[in-house]
Amino acid sequence: MPDRGSVVQAQRRHELRTLLRVARDRLTPADVNLETGGRRGCPGLRRSEVATLTGINEVWYTRFETGQRRVSPRVIERLCEVLRLNRRECDRLTRLAIPELDTFRTALSESPGLSSVLSHEFARLCLDNLAKIESAVAVQTNGFACSL
C-alpha cells in the first residue's frame, strides 16, 4: 500500500498536469501571435509553443508539466503570463509547483515568533548590505520594506 506522501505527490502531479493542459487548450496559436502552420494534433497550444513563449527548453517544460521537474518562481510567473492564468489559477499553479511555500506559510501563521525572527533577520540583512549595493531596489516582505 502506498504511503500518504506518495499519494499526495501523485495527486499534486495530476492536478499540475491538468491545470496546465486545460490552460494550454484554452489558447490558440493566433491568441499568442503564432502561425498555425497546418494540421494540429491538439486543440490549443502545444507544449513546445508554451516552452518557447516562456523561454525554457521544451523537454524541461514537458518534464515540469508531468511533475518530473521543478522550475523557478520566475518561470512560474512567466507561465502565468503566457497561459493568461487568472489570479486564482496562478496561485494554484504556484502552490502545486512549489508545495514548500504552503508549508512555510503555515509555519509562519502558526508561529508568530518565527515571523518576528525572520523580520528581524531581514532587517539586519538590509542594513548590512546598504553600503555594498549602489542601486536602490525596493524590497518588500510582510509589510516591511527597505531599500538595498
Secondary structure as the mmCIF struct_conf table of DSSP 4:
data_model
#
loop_
_struct_conf.conf_type_id
_struct_conf.id
_struct_conf.beg_label_comp_id
_struct_conf.beg_label_asym_id
_struct_conf.beg_label_seq_id
_struct_conf.end_label_comp_id
_struct_conf.end_label_asym_id
_struct_conf.end_label_seq_id
HELX_RH_AL_P HELX_RH_AL_P1 ARG A 4 ARG A 26
HELX_RH_3T_P HELX_RH_3T_P1 PRO A 29 VAL A 32
TURN_TY1_P TURN_TY1_P1 ASN A 33 ASN A 33
BEND BEND1 GLY A 38 GLY A 38
BEND BEND2 GLY A 41 GLY A 44
HELX_RH_AL_P HELX_RH_AL_P2 ARG A 47 THR A 54
TURN_TY1_P TURN_TY1_P2 GLY A 55 GLY A 55
BEND BEND3 ILE A 56 ILE A 56
HELX_RH_AL_P HELX_RH_AL_P3 GLU A 58 GLU A 65
TURN_TY1_P TURN_TY1_P3 THR A 66 GLY A 67
BEND BEND4 GLN A 68 GLN A 68
HELX_RH_AL_P HELX_RH_AL_P4 PRO A 73 VAL A 82
TURN_TY1_P TURN_TY1_P4 LEU A 83 ARG A 84
HELX_RH_AL_P HELX_RH_AL_P5 ARG A 87 ALA A 97
TURN_TY1_P TURN_TY1_P5 PRO A 99 PRO A 99
HELX_RH_AL_P HELX_RH_AL_P6 GLU A 100 GLU A 110
HELX_RH_AL_P HELX_RH_AL_P7 PRO A 112 ASN A 129
TURN_TY1_P TURN_TY1_P6 LEU A 130 LYS A 132
BEND BEND5 SER A 135 SER A 135
STRN STRN1 ALA A 138 THR A 141
TURN_TY1_P TURN_TY1_P7 ASN A 142 GLY A 143
STRN STRN2 PHE A 144 SER A 147
#
